[in-house]
Amino acid sequence: MPIFYDDFKCSADKCTYTCCKDWDILVDKNTYQKYEELGLAVRHQEYFMEDNQGNKKMKLLNGNCPFLSEQGLCKLVIEYGENILCHTCETFPQQTFVRKGVLELGLSNACPEVLRYLNSIKPPLSFLEDEVDMNLDGTIISELVIRYRDSAIDILQLQEFPLWARLYILYMYSKRINVKNEVETNYYIEQYTTMEYLNETYQQLIKLDNPLDYKIPATFELFFGFSSKVSRDIGDIRYIVPILEYVSNVEMDVLVESWECFEEYFRYSYNYFENFCVNYVFVKGIQGENELKERIEILLLEISLIRFALFLQWHKNAHRLNEEDIMGISCYYARIIEHRSLQQIIKIIEEIGDGEWFQPGNLFTLIR
């Protein structure tokens, strides 16, 4: 678990990006049965709906959970206590996995309070382990996947290289991993944990051309296309809509000329984004043994979108950003990307560019 796990505490009504808004909230069977016993399911039947799989969900009212009070608190908790919460509300932003006597506890990047902790910690972000009873429920993860995940975190924490290079090297690494082939996977783990090999790879990457008059329009195309494909939420209204309104009156050449100045500014946020990426890989790197490469591709796209949105926000604000901008925009994309299924995000990205954004050259253009 991340070192700050035990210190984490929900900010409740003080949260600037409540998880009780703009998200589908699944109600597990045991909780819904409890609602029926208390008469809630009948008394508030208009608050519940059923999806195509027969799962019960909260029906959002103006984008809010119907039990969210004007003060930003849960009406159910106020009346019945925390034991009334469904599994989704009780556990978020926690994520849990089990492997050979070890309980893995993670925290989602989609929570602004988690992001504040990540911003406050000087890298490297470290993790703790606790031995547990194997009778615990959870997803059993193979040790080979854990080795791969942990070596991926090591790459992200190599501050000898700029963040973009660490991410692209991680992508190159993920393309080679096939956890069904233990011998081959162990070979690549050894290779990508050798500094000599990593230095050679980095030297090759910095020789590659990435002209800004191609990079900026291409990234804007992804940014605009992605914004048009996803549903509105707090962050969209707070950040993305004003950014799009502003940039509609800015020439592309002006943006191109401003990028290098922004990049110097962005370097001051490297520690935060290193922790952000490490936290992502700690949790997502063990979700689905056949999805390792795709999850790293999505991470590159997520960081590219966050950085470009921050660039446009910086440009709009006369070359200034504050901590709330950085936390808010990164939380917005984490909410949209990390809490949709991998298949849903891949479909959105493929609809924007016919799958071309997943090509190595295009990923390099975005992340460089």
LOLOVEX-315594 format. One record per residue (C-alpha): residue number from 0; residue in one letter; chain; x, y, z. Coordinates in steps of 0.001 Angstrom, whole numbers, plus 500000, padded with zeros to 6 digits. Layout:
NUM | A | A | X | Y | Z $
...
# end
This chain:
0 | M | A | 500000 | 500000 | 500000 $
1 | P | A | 501239 | 503577 | 499400 $
2 | I | A | 503006 | 505013 | 502399 $
3 | F | A | 500253 | 507581 | 502999 $
4 | Y | A | 497424 | 505000 | 502914 $
5 | D | A | 496728 | 504989 | 506656 $
6 | D | A | 496810 | 508799 | 506751 $
7 | F | A | 494214 | 509157 | 504007 $
8 | K | A | 490915 | 510626 | 505101 $
9 | C | A | 487946 | 511656 | 502978 $
10 | S | A | 487444 | 515425 | 503063 $
11 | A | A | 483640 | 514883 | 502884 $
12 | D | A | 481755 | 518185 | 502578 $
13 | K | A | 485033 | 520066 | 501989 $
14 | C | A | 485788 | 518049 | 498842 $
15 | T | A | 486131 | 520181 | 495714 $
16 | Y | A | 485413 | 517241 | 493397 $
17 | T | A | 482809 | 515055 | 495097 $
18 | C | A | 482548 | 511399 | 494081 $
19 | C | A | 478779 | 511682 | 494737 $
20 | K | A | 478303 | 513568 | 491454 $
21 | D | A | 478421 | 512632 | 487750 $
22 | W | A | 479192 | 508946 | 488339 $
23 | D | A | 477017 | 505853 | 488108 $
24 | I | A | 476710 | 504375 | 491603 $
25 | L | A | 476133 | 500618 | 491674 $
26 | V | A | 474176 | 499291 | 494645 $
27 | D | A | 475237 | 495752 | 495581 $
28 | K | A | 472577 | 493132 | 496344 $
29 | N | A | 473221 | 493009 | 500102 $
30 | T | A | 472899 | 496778 | 500435 $
31 | Y | A | 469753 | 496928 | 498319 $
32 | Q | A | 468249 | 494199 | 500503 $
33 | K | A | 469081 | 496369 | 503517 $
34 | Y | A | 467320 | 499307 | 501810 $
35 | E | A | 464268 | 497101 | 501283 $
36 | E | A | 464213 | 496038 | 504936 $
37 | L | A | 464376 | 499684 | 506031 $
38 | G | A | 461663 | 500693 | 503556 $
39 | L | A | 464088 | 502946 | 501654 $
40 | A | A | 463698 | 501031 | 498397 $
41 | V | A | 459924 | 501644 | 498420 $
42 | R | A | 459939 | 505120 | 499951 $
43 | H | A | 462529 | 506317 | 497437 $
44 | Q | A | 461850 | 503967 | 494548 $
45 | E | A | 462295 | 506842 | 492091 $
46 | Y | A | 465966 | 507033 | 493169 $
47 | F | A | 466807 | 503548 | 491880 $
48 | M | A | 467064 | 502045 | 488415 $
49 | E | A | 468155 | 498732 | 486906 $
50 | D | A | 470719 | 498347 | 484134 $
51 | N | A | 470731 | 495777 | 481317 $
52 | Q | A | 472515 | 493229 | 483527 $
53 | G | A | 469947 | 493561 | 486307 $
54 | N | A | 472227 | 495576 | 488582 $
55 | K | A | 470674 | 498238 | 490803 $
56 | K | A | 472013 | 501771 | 490375 $
57 | M | A | 471313 | 505168 | 491834 $
58 | K | A | 469391 | 507417 | 489450 $
59 | L | A | 471281 | 510715 | 489375 $
60 | L | A | 469301 | 513928 | 489861 $
61 | N | A | 470878 | 516848 | 488019 $
62 | G | A | 474076 | 514816 | 488004 $
63 | N | A | 474028 | 514255 | 491777 $
64 | C | A | 473431 | 511168 | 493862 $
65 | P | A | 469843 | 511662 | 495097 $
66 | F | A | 471056 | 511251 | 498686 $
67 | L | A | 473670 | 514036 | 498460 $
68 | S | A | 472721 | 516920 | 500760 $
69 | E | A | 473144 | 520597 | 499928 $
70 | Q | A | 476016 | 520620 | 502421 $
71 | G | A | 477862 | 517944 | 500421 $
72 | L | A | 477174 | 515130 | 502895 $
73 | C | A | 475351 | 511798 | 502508 $
74 | K | A | 471792 | 511926 | 503848 $
75 | L | A | 471851 | 508153 | 504386 $
76 | V | A | 474950 | 508318 | 506596 $
77 | I | A | 473486 | 511236 | 508549 $
78 | E | A | 470314 | 509239 | 509285 $
79 | Y | A | 471562 | 505642 | 509525 $
80 | G | A | 475349 | 505737 | 510004 $
81 | E | A | 478164 | 504540 | 507727 $
82 | N | A | 477021 | 500891 | 507765 $
83 | I | A | 474208 | 501892 | 505400 $
84 | L | A | 476614 | 502595 | 502526 $
85 | C | A | 476792 | 500359 | 499465 $
86 | H | A | 480127 | 498714 | 498643 $
87 | T | A | 481029 | 501362 | 496039 $
88 | C | A | 480539 | 504288 | 498412 $
89 | E | A | 482069 | 502491 | 501379 $
90 | T | A | 485349 | 501628 | 499648 $
91 | F | A | 486111 | 504431 | 497146 $
92 | P | A | 488903 | 505429 | 496529 $
93 | Q | A | 490347 | 502195 | 497964 $
94 | Q | A | 491200 | 499247 | 495704 $
95 | T | A | 492125 | 495814 | 497059 $
96 | F | A | 494009 | 492765 | 495705 $
97 | V | A | 495453 | 489649 | 497356 $
98 | R | A | 498634 | 487752 | 496457 $
99 | K | A | 500256 | 484892 | 498374 $
100 | G | A | 499630 | 486178 | 501850 $
101 | V | A | 499977 | 489863 | 500941 $
102 | L | A | 497049 | 492282 | 500891 $
103 | E | A | 497572 | 494996 | 498284 $
104 | L | A | 495753 | 498208 | 499135 $
105 | G | A | 495693 | 501052 | 496624 $
106 | L | A | 494102 | 504473 | 496327 $
107 | S | A | 492630 | 505851 | 493107 $
108 | N | A | 494002 | 508933 | 491340 $
109 | A | A | 490372 | 509938 | 490755 $
110 | C | A | 490120 | 511334 | 494286 $
111 | P | A | 491372 | 514921 | 494816 $
112 | E | A | 492460 | 514159 | 498363 $
113 | V | A | 494669 | 511328 | 497092 $
114 | L | A | 496209 | 513745 | 494585 $
115 | R | A | 496999 | 516227 | 497345 $
116 | Y | A | 498912 | 513512 | 499181 $
117 | L | A | 500790 | 512627 | 495984 $
118 | N | A | 501666 | 516292 | 495522 $
119 | S | A | 502984 | 516592 | 499073 $
120 | I | A | 505333 | 513576 | 498899 $
121 | K | A | 508870 | 513938 | 497627 $
122 | P | A | 509696 | 511042 | 495264 $
123 | P | A | 510250 | 508197 | 495290 $
124 | L | A | 506761 | 507236 | 496414 $
125 | S | A | 507197 | 504129 | 498575 $
126 | F | A | 504903 | 501263 | 499536 $
127 | L | A | 504357 | 499081 | 502592 $
128 | E | A | 503354 | 495412 | 502853 $
129 | D | A | 501246 | 493561 | 505431 $
130 | E | A | 500899 | 489783 | 505710 $
131 | V | A | 497289 | 488619 | 505760 $
132 | D | A | 495139 | 485513 | 506088 $
133 | M | A | 494659 | 484011 | 502606 $
134 | N | A | 490975 | 483407 | 503357 $
135 | L | A | 490411 | 487036 | 502442 $
136 | D | A | 488402 | 487631 | 499293 $
137 | G | A | 490209 | 489318 | 496423 $
138 | T | A | 491865 | 488859 | 493052 $
139 | I | A | 494866 | 486503 | 493285 $
140 | I | A | 497775 | 488028 | 491354 $
141 | S | A | 500725 | 486018 | 490003 $
142 | E | A | 504218 | 486814 | 491298 $
143 | L | A | 505454 | 487357 | 487718 $
144 | V | A | 502917 | 490141 | 487189 $
145 | I | A | 504005 | 491693 | 490478 $
146 | R | A | 507667 | 491585 | 489381 $
147 | Y | A | 506736 | 493292 | 486116 $
148 | R | A | 504622 | 495907 | 487930 $
149 | D | A | 507377 | 496661 | 490447 $
150 | S | A | 510046 | 496970 | 487736 $
151 | A | A | 507726 | 499355 | 485845 $
152 | I | A | 507559 | 501524 | 488966 $
153 | D | A | 511364 | 501453 | 489161 $
154 | I | A | 511555 | 502837 | 485604 $
155 | L | A | 509115 | 505633 | 486430 $
156 | Q | A | 511219 | 506627 | 489433 $
157 | L | A | 514499 | 506992 | 487488 $
158 | Q | A | 514978 | 510723 | 487861 $
159 | E | A | 518108 | 510567 | 485706 $
160 | F | A | 515718 | 510816 | 482757 $
161 | P | A | 512979 | 513365 | 482037 $
162 | L | A | 509468 | 512134 | 482774 $
163 | W | A | 508457 | 511813 | 479104 $
164 | A | A | 511413 | 509486 | 478473 $
165 | R | A | 510590 | 507286 | 481474 $
166 | L | A | 507025 | 506947 | 480219 $
167 | Y | A | 508037 | 506070 | 476681 $
168 | I | A | 510678 | 503587 | 477857 $
169 | L | A | 507970 | 502023 | 480032 $
170 | Y | A | 505745 | 501775 | 476960 $
171 | M | A | 508546 | 500089 | 474980 $
172 | Y | A | 509027 | 497694 | 477893 $
173 | S | A | 505314 | 496868 | 478145 $
174 | K | A | 505196 | 495933 | 474445 $
175 | R | A | 507699 | 493160 | 475081 $
176 | I | A | 506029 | 491616 | 478122 $
177 | N | A | 504008 | 488426 | 477804 $
178 | V | A | 503405 | 487043 | 481293 $
179 | K | A | 502326 | 483704 | 479821 $
180 | N | A | 505949 | 483230 | 478788 $
181 | E | A | 507883 | 483286 | 482068 $
182 | V | A | 511359 | 482861 | 480545 $
183 | E | A | 510874 | 485690 | 478056 $
184 | T | A | 509297 | 487986 | 480661 $
185 | N | A | 512159 | 487422 | 483106 $
186 | Y | A | 514642 | 488226 | 480323 $
187 | Y | A | 513007 | 491583 | 479605 $
188 | I | A | 512624 | 492408 | 483298 $
189 | E | A | 516379 | 491901 | 483641 $
190 | Q | A | 517077 | 493977 | 480527 $
191 | Y | A | 514876 | 496905 | 481543 $
192 | T | A | 516339 | 497071 | 485029 $
193 | T | A | 519888 | 497469 | 483691 $
194 | M | A | 521036 | 501100 | 483675 $
195 | E | A | 523406 | 500583 | 480758 $
196 | Y | A | 520552 | 499387 | 478544 $
197 | L | A | 518216 | 502153 | 479736 $
198 | N | A | 520856 | 504812 | 479071 $
199 | E | A | 521379 | 503509 | 475535 $
200 | T | A | 517625 | 503545 | 474944 $
201 | Y | A | 517332 | 507110 | 476215 $
202 | Q | A | 520179 | 508278 | 473967 $
203 | Q | A | 518330 | 506814 | 470988 $
204 | L | A | 515073 | 508517 | 471969 $
205 | I | A | 516520 | 512027 | 472291 $
206 | K | A | 517839 | 511776 | 468722 $
207 | L | A | 514316 | 511353 | 467351 $
208 | D | A | 512761 | 514431 | 465784 $
209 | N | A | 509458 | 515755 | 467171 $
210 | P | A | 508673 | 519075 | 465431 $
211 | L | A | 506324 | 521315 | 467414 $
212 | D | A | 504423 | 522432 | 464313 $
213 | Y | A | 503250 | 518804 | 464068 $
214 | K | A | 503078 | 517911 | 467778 $
215 | I | A | 500833 | 520788 | 468914 $
216 | P | A | 498117 | 520430 | 466212 $
217 | A | A | 498150 | 516633 | 466636 $
218 | T | A | 497784 | 516843 | 470417 $
219 | F | A | 495055 | 519459 | 470043 $
220 | E | A | 493184 | 517098 | 467716 $
221 | L | A | 493252 | 514388 | 470407 $
222 | F | A | 492339 | 516860 | 473150 $
223 | F | A | 489374 | 518282 | 471218 $
224 | G | A | 488189 | 514871 | 470010 $
225 | F | A | 488365 | 513353 | 473472 $
226 | S | A | 486486 | 516294 | 474995 $
227 | S | A | 483672 | 515852 | 472478 $
228 | K | A | 483325 | 512123 | 473224 $
229 | V | A | 483003 | 512139 | 477018 $
230 | S | A | 480065 | 513210 | 479142 $
231 | R | A | 480004 | 516487 | 481042 $
232 | D | A | 481082 | 516528 | 484669 $
233 | I | A | 482324 | 519039 | 487262 $
234 | G | A | 485813 | 519286 | 485790 $
235 | D | A | 484522 | 519655 | 482255 $
236 | I | A | 482409 | 522646 | 483216 $
237 | R | A | 485087 | 524080 | 485503 $
238 | Y | A | 488068 | 523684 | 483146 $
239 | I | A | 487550 | 522151 | 479705 $
240 | V | A | 484623 | 524259 | 478445 $
241 | P | A | 486348 | 527588 | 479339 $
242 | I | A | 489595 | 526311 | 477778 $
243 | L | A | 487837 | 525402 | 474530 $
244 | E | A | 486099 | 528781 | 474431 $
245 | Y | A | 489427 | 530550 | 474936 $
246 | V | A | 491465 | 528522 | 472462 $
247 | S | A | 488890 | 529002 | 469693 $
248 | N | A | 490265 | 532538 | 469383 $
249 | V | A | 493964 | 531616 | 469489 $
250 | E | A | 496039 | 530912 | 466381 $
251 | M | A | 497818 | 527546 | 466308 $
252 | D | A | 501132 | 529294 | 465591 $
253 | V | A | 500827 | 531191 | 468868 $
254 | L | A | 500387 | 527917 | 470755 $
255 | V | A | 503362 | 526369 | 468984 $
256 | E | A | 505571 | 529325 | 469927 $
257 | S | A | 504509 | 529058 | 473588 $
258 | W | A | 505116 | 525353 | 474128 $
259 | E | A | 508810 | 525406 | 475060 $
260 | C | A | 508187 | 528132 | 477630 $
261 | F | A | 505418 | 526014 | 479152 $
262 | E | A | 507642 | 522924 | 479196 $
263 | E | A | 510146 | 524751 | 481408 $
264 | Y | A | 507256 | 525668 | 483702 $
265 | F | A | 505889 | 522108 | 483662 $
266 | R | A | 509191 | 520656 | 484925 $
267 | Y | A | 508350 | 522025 | 488366 $
268 | S | A | 505457 | 519526 | 488469 $
269 | Y | A | 507569 | 516474 | 487548 $
270 | N | A | 507617 | 515149 | 491125 $
271 | Y | A | 503839 | 515256 | 491367 $
272 | F | A | 503308 | 513595 | 487994 $
273 | E | A | 505923 | 510953 | 488762 $
274 | N | A | 503928 | 510053 | 491881 $
275 | F | A | 500690 | 510204 | 489866 $
276 | C | A | 502057 | 507721 | 487298 $
277 | V | A | 503580 | 505444 | 489948 $
278 | N | A | 500274 | 505341 | 491827 $
279 | Y | A | 498476 | 504479 | 488569 $
280 | V | A | 500886 | 501620 | 487797 $
281 | F | A | 500769 | 500324 | 491371 $
282 | V | A | 497006 | 499772 | 491035 $
283 | K | A | 496404 | 499319 | 487305 $
284 | G | A | 499557 | 497309 | 486626 $
285 | I | A | 498001 | 494230 | 488209 $
286 | Q | A | 494478 | 494488 | 486800 $
287 | G | A | 494293 | 491928 | 484032 $
288 | E | A | 497395 | 489989 | 483008 $
289 | N | A | 496530 | 490336 | 479315 $
290 | E | A | 496040 | 494104 | 479492 $
291 | L | A | 499467 | 495306 | 480626 $
292 | K | A | 500484 | 496990 | 477361 $
293 | E | A | 497090 | 498605 | 476852 $
294 | R | A | 497069 | 500068 | 480368 $
295 | I | A | 500471 | 501688 | 479814 $
296 | E | A | 499279 | 503072 | 476463 $
297 | I | A | 496292 | 504595 | 478255 $
298 | L | A | 498610 | 506095 | 480890 $
299 | L | A | 500650 | 507828 | 478153 $
300 | L | A | 497475 | 509192 | 476588 $
301 | E | A | 496148 | 510310 | 479993 $
302 | I | A | 499352 | 512192 | 480875 $
303 | S | A | 499447 | 513728 | 477379 $
304 | L | A | 495865 | 514991 | 477760 $
305 | I | A | 496502 | 516343 | 481270 $
306 | R | A | 499684 | 518120 | 480209 $
307 | F | A | 498038 | 519650 | 477138 $
308 | A | A | 494991 | 520796 | 479124 $
309 | L | A | 497359 | 522385 | 481654 $
310 | F | A | 499244 | 524025 | 478787 $
311 | L | A | 496039 | 525607 | 477467 $
312 | Q | A | 494970 | 526619 | 480983 $
313 | W | A | 498431 | 528150 | 481528 $
314 | H | A | 498110 | 530015 | 478235 $
315 | K | A | 494616 | 531234 | 479120 $
316 | N | A | 495788 | 532450 | 482543 $
317 | A | A | 498625 | 534597 | 481199 $
318 | H | A | 501291 | 531935 | 481755 $
319 | R | A | 500257 | 531012 | 485278 $
320 | L | A | 498966 | 527852 | 486942 $
321 | N | A | 498074 | 527214 | 490553 $
322 | E | A | 497908 | 524006 | 492543 $
323 | E | A | 494125 | 523852 | 492197 $
324 | D | A | 494477 | 523882 | 488381 $
325 | I | A | 496960 | 521007 | 488453 $
326 | M | A | 494982 | 518926 | 490949 $
327 | G | A | 491625 | 519680 | 489315 $
328 | I | A | 492589 | 518928 | 485719 $
329 | S | A | 494497 | 515750 | 486579 $
330 | C | A | 491567 | 514597 | 488746 $
331 | Y | A | 489165 | 515305 | 485869 $
332 | Y | A | 491047 | 513003 | 483479 $
333 | A | A | 491610 | 510349 | 486151 $
334 | R | A | 487860 | 510286 | 486847 $
335 | I | A | 487056 | 509885 | 483161 $
336 | I | A | 489830 | 507481 | 482174 $
337 | E | A | 490699 | 505389 | 485224 $
338 | H | A | 487096 | 504664 | 486189 $
339 | R | A | 485895 | 503529 | 482813 $
340 | S | A | 486676 | 500034 | 481640 $
341 | L | A | 489766 | 499610 | 479501 $
342 | Q | A | 487546 | 498612 | 476576 $
343 | Q | A | 485449 | 501786 | 476894 $
344 | I | A | 488507 | 504055 | 476817 $
345 | I | A | 490075 | 502193 | 473904 $
346 | K | A | 486809 | 502556 | 471982 $
347 | I | A | 486698 | 506326 | 472629 $
348 | I | A | 490309 | 506784 | 471493 $
349 | E | A | 489813 | 504613 | 468413 $
350 | E | A | 486744 | 506627 | 467394 $
351 | I | A | 488825 | 509821 | 467454 $
352 | G | A | 491629 | 508607 | 465194 $
353 | D | A | 490763 | 505158 | 463821 $
354 | G | A | 493146 | 503559 | 466328 $
355 | E | A | 496142 | 505556 | 465062 $
356 | W | A | 496793 | 507155 | 468464 $
357 | F | A | 498022 | 503767 | 469694 $
358 | Q | A | 500786 | 503680 | 467081 $
359 | P | A | 504312 | 504008 | 468589 $
360 | G | A | 505142 | 507109 | 466540 $
361 | N | A | 501977 | 508939 | 467573 $
362 | L | A | 502438 | 508047 | 471246 $
363 | F | A | 505984 | 509412 | 471023 $
364 | T | A | 504698 | 512634 | 469438 $
365 | L | A | 502179 | 513096 | 472262 $
366 | I | A | 504383 | 512295 | 475238 $
367 | R | A | 507716 | 513840 | 474070 $
# end
